[in-house]
Amino acid sequence: MTYQFLPDFQINPETATALHQLLDTCFPGFFDQSPRDYFKQLPHFRLLAYDENKTLVGQVGIDYRVMNLNGKPVRTFGIVDLCVSPTAQGKGIGKQLLNRVEQLAKQHTNRIDVIFLVTETPNYYERLGYQVTKIETTWLKIDAHQSLGIGKELIDDALFMVKAVGEKEWEDGKLDMLGYMF
């Protein structure tokens, strides 16, 4: 397995097509109506996993941003669209992608406080040290390349998870995502 970390703007057309196919396979129905290689918004960076045949088998987008947690800035790596091809699942690729993101974040704890993600499968992430957070959240609603307004909701159903990598502690409470929901 080989891994490649790159800014999203450096993705070439062949890789963009492979990303679209991977995302469409892993998230049926979300990508089949559009040639996009992202869901709501472009991530800042990608970590890509290739098998021995140089076939793209996994990816994770990383959104780097500051959010407002209980009135204080918190620098985050937001995990976006982590996925592994069904033919390559069970080989630890997803775990390896997340571990590599975490290693990168820990190398820059002066600039990154937490890794944040939105999930419908919290058990997977709990095994990797992520914790459920219960927070009143404000975010920019985006769909089909349009801003639809501001959302505000108490999220307390294991949808949001965090992992501290710096010295700042995560505190439940109020979170303004200062952008779209990952």
N, C-alpha and C positions, 0 to 999 in steps of 0.2 A: 504494500500500500504506500502510495506517495501522497503528500499533502502540499497544497499551494495556497499561500495567503496573498491576496492582492486587493488593491482598491477596486471598487466596483467599476469605476470608469475605465479601467484597463482591460476589461473583459472583451475578448475578440468575438466576432460573429459566430464562430463555430462553438465556442464555449457557451455563448448566450443560448444557442439552439439546444445544446446538451442540458443546460440548466432548465430551460423551459420543459423539456421532455421529462427530466427527473422530477421537477416540481409537479407536473401534470400527473405523473404516475403516483407520486406519494400523496398528493392532495387532489383526488379526483373531483372534477367539476369546477374547481377554482380557476384553472388555467386553460381549459379547453376552448374557451371563447375568445382568447386573446393570445398573441404570441409573446406576452410579457414573460420575463424571467424573475419576477418579483410579485409579491401579493399587493400590498397597499402602497408601498413606497420603496424606492431603491435603498438598499442598505449602504452604509459607507464602505464596508469591507466584506470580503467573502473568504471563507476557508473552505477549500475544495478537496475532496478525497478521490483519488484515482486508483483503480485496481491495477494488477500487473499488465493488463492489456491496454492501459492508458485510457480506460473508459471511466467517465465520471460516475461515481457510485454514491457520493454523499456531498452535502454542502450545509453550511450554516452562514447566514448573513449576520453581520455585526453592525449595530447602529450605535455610534458613539455620541452621547449627548449629556447635557446637564438637565436634571429634573429638579423640581422643588418638593422636598420632603419636609413636611411640618414647618414650612417657612425658611428652610435652609437648602442651599444647593447641594446636590449629590451627583457626582459624575458617574455615569453608567456605561457599561457595555450592554446593549439590549440584544438578546438573542432573537434572530429572525429566521423563521422557516427552516429549522433544523430538520433534515430528512436524509434517509438512506434508502437506496433502491431496494425494493423487496427481495431481489435476487442476492443482495449483499448483506441483508440484515442478519443479526445473530453473531456477527464477527467482531463486535466491539467498536465499529466505526463511529457510531454516534457518540459513544463515550469518549473516544479518542478526539473527535472534533471538539467536544466540550472541554476536555482536559487541555487541549492546545489553546483554546480561547482563554481559559483560566490562567494558564502559564503566562500568556502574553499580558493579561491584565495584572498579574502579580509582579511582572517586571516593571510595571509603571504605576505602582500604588500611589505615587504622588499626583497622578492624573486620573486614576480610576478607583472608585470606592466600592462599587458593587456590580455584579452581573445580574441582570433583570430579565425575566422572560414571562411570557403568557403561554399557558398550556391547558390542554384538556386531559393530559396524562401525568398528573403530579407524582405518581408512584415512581416512575422512571427517574425523575429529577431528584426526588428525595433520597434515593439510593446513592446519588452523586453529591450529596451534601447541600442541596438547595432547600430552602425553607419557605413554607407558605406564608404569605403576608395578607393581612386584612386591612384594607385601606380605602378611604373615600378618595376616589380618583376623578381627575378632570383630564380630558384629552380632546384632541381634534379628531372629529369623525371624518373619515375619508372613504370614498367608494368610487370606483370607476373614474379615477383622476379628477374627482371633484371634492371640495370641502363641503361638508354637510352641516357644519355647526360644531358646537362644543357639547361633549357628553360629560355627564357627572353622575357617578354611581358609587355606592358602597360595594366593593368587591370583597366577598368573604367566603368564596366557595372553591378555594384551592386553584383559582384561575391564575393568580399572580404568584411568582416565586422569585426569591432572591438568594444570592450568595455573596457575602461580604468578602472582598479581597484586599481592601485597604484597612486603615485604622478606624474609619468611621463605622459606627454601628447603625444598622438599619432599625428604624422604629416604626411600628404600625402607626397609623394616623391618617394624615391627609397628604396625597400625592398629586401634584400637578405635573403631568408628563411633558408639558411644554412642547407638545407635538402629537403625532399620531400614536395609536396603540400598536405595539409591536405585533 
